Amino acid sequence: MVDAGSQVRGSIEAGRRLAEICMGGLGTVTIAPTGPIASWPYSVVVHSADPVLACLGSQYAGWSLADETGDSGFFALGSGPGRAVAVVEELYKELNYRDSAGSTVLVLESGSAPPASVVAKVAEATGLRAEQLTFVYAPTQSLAGATQVVARVLEVALHKAHTVGFDLHAIVDGIGSAPLSPQHPDFVKAMGRTNDAIIYGGRVQLFVDAEDADARQLAEQLPSTTSSDHGAPFAEIFSRVNGDFYKIDGALFSPAEAIVTSIRTGSTFRGGRLEPSLVDASFA
């Protein structure tokens, strides 16, 4: 059990490393002194030369882990390469991928370590013993937690591409950046800031082996501007739906701006727009 920001302070550097762990070693995460939003210049930059496997096969928080036998009330979504060992999600049928490993790791966006029942569930699904598992956890309110969530800017673009039906095998490289959101002790505000960093301040460029028409369509479909909920800070939207996450339009969870380059033709297409005023309203 590795506490990256719950009972310990943690750090932005811990969050950067946490994000790379989430990507299973198939991506790099850096903190850059420049970024998409001028008033918040420090940004999280994510790159992967295998973005589908790094982001959807590992980083995506797709494994629901709850304490179903105890009364702890524990619930978290699992990220990281442990997902690709367990392959309990339907997504892996599409990816046609499974890891074989003698040990593995999961990252949890949580303020506490998982209870024994969750450890047992993961051990059973992965076919590994408990001592072969590592859990790294940090809440969104922490420096590490906030950093690793913003580092999902590329991942949400890949998830959106999957949602709109783009051929995942055609995505050959990807890079994204979003402003480093200030940490906040309140969960809803912290969640709002990390989401707003991507939704209103995130920029992603995908390189695809596709014809111009498909590349252009992807650039138009990817950005958060396609959502009916676009236009207000995320915490405000969350309050509007009375905290029911699933009432928020799923199209909102996307980068603000998308750039798609066809490696077949060399043409580049753009969609969406940055919203500096909404980032300012959220962060300040």
N, C-alpha and C positions, 0 to 999 in steps of 0.2 A: 504494500500500500504506500503510494507516494502522494503526500499532501503538497500541492503546488500553490495553495492560496486560501485554505480554509482556516486551520488553526495557526498556520504560519503566514507571514506577510506575503511571501512570493515576490515576483517582480515581472517587469515587461520581458526580460530575457527568459525567465521561466516560461512565460506564455509563448514566446517565439519558439522555444524548443518543444513545448507542448504541441504547437501547431505542426511542427515537422514530424513529431511522433504520430500525430493524427493521420498524416499522409503516408505513413508506412515506409519512410525513407525514400519515397519517389518524388519528393518536392523540396524546394528550398524556400525558406521564409526569412526575410530581412526587414530591418527597420530602416527606412530611408529618410533623409533630411528634406525631401521634397515630395509633393504628392498632388492629387487632383484638386484639393481644396486649399486655396492660398492662405486662408486665415487659420488653418490647422495643418501646417506643412508636414509634420512628421507622419509618415504613412507606413502601413504594413504592405509589403510587396511579396507576392506569392508566385512561384513559377514551377511548372512541371513539364517535362518532356514526355510524360505518359499521363496526361491529366485525367483521363477517364478512370484508369485504375487507381491513381493517387487520390482523386477526389470522390468518385462514386464507390470505388471498391474498398476504400479505407476511411477517408476523412468524413464522409457523410454520416451524420448522427442517425443511423437507421435502425439500431437494435434497441428495442424497448426492454428495459430491465427494471423490474419492480419486485418488491418484497411481497410475494404472494402467500407465504406461509407464516410470516410473523406479523407483528403489529407496529413495526417501525415507521410505516408510511413512506419508506424509501422508494423513490422513482427517479430514474435517469435514463437518458438516451446514450447508448454506447457508440463511440467513434473509434477508429483505429484499426490496425491490421488484424486484431482478434475477430472482427466481423468476417473477414475472408477465410478464417479457419473454421468458424461455426457455420457459415453460409445458411443461416436460418431465414434470410430475407429473399423474397421472390426476385429481387433485382439481380442476384447472382446467376440466375438462369439466363438472363439477357447478356450479362457480362461473360458468361461461360468461363468462369474462373473460380478456382479454389486454392487456398494456400495449404501447404503441408509443413508444419513447424513443430519443433520440440518444445517451444515456449512462445508466449505471445503477450500482447499488451492491449489494454482498452483504456480509452480516455473518457472520463465522465464529467459532464458539466454539473457538478454537485458540491454541496457544502459539507458533505460527510462521506466517509468511506462506505462502500457497499456492505450490507450485512451478509452473514454466512449463507443465507438462502440464495442470494444473488451470485455469490462466488460459486456455489454448488451448481447453479443453473448454467453458468458460463463454462465451468469445468466439464459438465455433461455434454454441452453442445459442441465444445471444441475437442472433446476426447482427451483432454489434458488433466493432469492433477492440479490441485489448487496451488501447490508450490511452484508450478510452471507458469502461473499467471501473474501479471503485474497490472495493477489498477492505478492510474494517475488521475487525480481529481482536483477540481478547483471551481468555485462558484463564479457566476458571471460578474458578481460585485467585486471580485478581486482583480488585481493588476494582471495576473496570468490569465484568468478566465476571460477578461475583456479582450485581451490581445489575441487569444486563440480563436475567439468567435469572429473578430474582424478578419482574421486570416482565412476565413471561409469565403472570401469574396470570389475566388475562382470556383470554388465548389458549388456555390449557388447558381453560377452561370451554367455549369455542367448539368446540374439538376434541372434547370429550366430547359436546357437543350433537350434533355431526355423527355421532359414533360410535353414539349411541343412536337415530339416525334422525329427529331433530327437524328440521322444515322450516327450513333456514337463512335463507330469504327472510323468515321471520317474526320474526327477531331484528333489532330496529331500533336499539337503543342498549345500551351496556353499560359498567359501571365495576367495577373490582376493586382490592383492596388486600391487601398481605401484608407482614409484618415484614421490614425490611432485615436480611438475614442477615450476621453477621460473616464477613469473608473468612478463609480458612484456606489455608495453603501446600500441604497435602496434597490431591491431586485427589479422592480418594474422600470425604474429610470435607467438602471444599468442595462437591462435588456433593450430598452428603447434606444439608447445611445449606440450600442453595438449594431443593432439592426439598421439604424439611420446611417451609420458610417458606410454601409454597403448600399442600401436602397437609394440614398441621395448623394453619396460621395464616392461610390465605388466605380471603378473603370476596369474593364476586362477586354483583352484581345485574344481571340481564338484563331488558330491557324488550321484550316480545314482542307481536306482533299475532296473538293466538291466544285461543281460548276457555279458560275456567277449567280444564277437565279437562286440556287439553294443558299449560297452564302449571304446574299442580300436579304432573303427571307428570314434567315436566322438572326441577322443583325437587327431586323425590325421586330422580331418576336422576343428577343432576350430581355430588353431593359424593363425596369420596374414601372416605367411610364405606361406600359400596357395594362396596368392594374387599375380597377375602378376605385381602389382605396388609396391610390397615389396622391400625395399633395399635403399630407399632415404628418407631424412627428409620430413615430411608431407608438410611443406611450399614449398619445392621444387616441390613436386608432384602437389600441388595446382596451382603453377605458370605454370607448364608444360601444364595443361589443361585450362589455361587462366581463372582460377577462377570458372570454371564450376564444382561444387561439384559433380554433377551427372555423370560426365565422369570418376570419380575415381572408380576403381574396388571395389565393395561393400565388397568383401572378406577381404579387408585390415583392416576393422574396427573390429578388434579382438585383444585379448591379444597376446603378443609375445609367451607365453608358456602356454600350457594347461596340466593339470594333471586330469585324470578322474579315480575315484575309484568306482568299483562295490560293493555295499553293499551286493549283493547276494553271491559273491564268495570271496571278499576280495582282488581281483586283482586290481592293479593300472597300468595305461597306460599313457604315456607321448607323447606330440607332440610339435613341434615348438622349438624355441630357443630365448634366450635373445640377444639383440644387443647393448651392452654397448657403443660401438663406435658411433652408430647412436644417442643414447640418449645424449652422450657428445656433438656431433656436433650440435644437436638441442638446448640443454640447454645453452651451452656456447656461 
